[in-house]
Amino acid sequence: MKIETFCLCNNEERLITYFMRHYSQFSDVILLESNSTDRTVEIASALGAEVWTYDVPDEINDQWFMDIKNSCWKESTADWVMVVDADEFIYHPNIVRILEETDATVFFPRLWNMFADVFPTTEGQIYEEVTGGREGGGKMNIFRPSDIQEINYAIGCHSAKPKGNVKINTTSEIMTLHMRHLSKEYVIERNARASKRRSELNKQMGWGYHVDFPPEKVIEYIDNEMTALIKVV
């Protein structure tokens, strides 16, 4: 069985080794890259990723990102595709077996927002160290390209309206581990970079407003969430 993972990515050198370490266990990785200025592409390529470069302005524009995710997989001949961001880890210890045995054509894994006091340093998988999280909805990020004609993600890609031979599995134990809150320092630094790149369209539409939160609000949010974490992995 062949699985391809399509990852939208910009300046993720701190996380990309963990990403590749995880997804390379069961899939080929295609990095959808634009305007990275750090070592993201170098690291991912050395670890086996195929890199597709998108010639778009250096800004966060959720309309473009949605369009890319809606089309990047369409020429895939894999049995399954996964369409994710670099901080999204689709996880189950027996994920290949589940995909081999299912009659579903689309999976809608539960999403967990994962939290850590300090950025992980493990030489193993990131979820061996970052194990606690808070439930955060879901994403329709696994599907069969031979059965799905259009995935039709909406802005933010948290919702989709797939077309084709659609059989959605919402009960599987497959999860999406959203590795965004990997220390207060990490979130504040990422927000500062993202805020500078936030497009005028995103500002007009109110998309991605959280990156403009001041550091004190980020700290308050993380402190509150970490008092009620659930052991996820």
Secondary structure, DSSP 4 states (H G I P E B T S, - for coil): --EEEEEEESS-TTTHHHHHHHHTTT-EEEEEE-S--SSHHHHHHHTT-EEEE----SSB-HHHHHHHHHHTTTT--SSEEEEEETTEEEE-TTHHHHHHH---SEE-PEEEEEEESS----SS-GGGT--EEEEEEE---EE-TTTEEE--B-TTSS-B--EES--EE-S-S-EEEEEEEE-HHHHHHHHHHHHHHB-HHHHHHTTTGGGG--HHHHHHHHHHHHTT-EE--
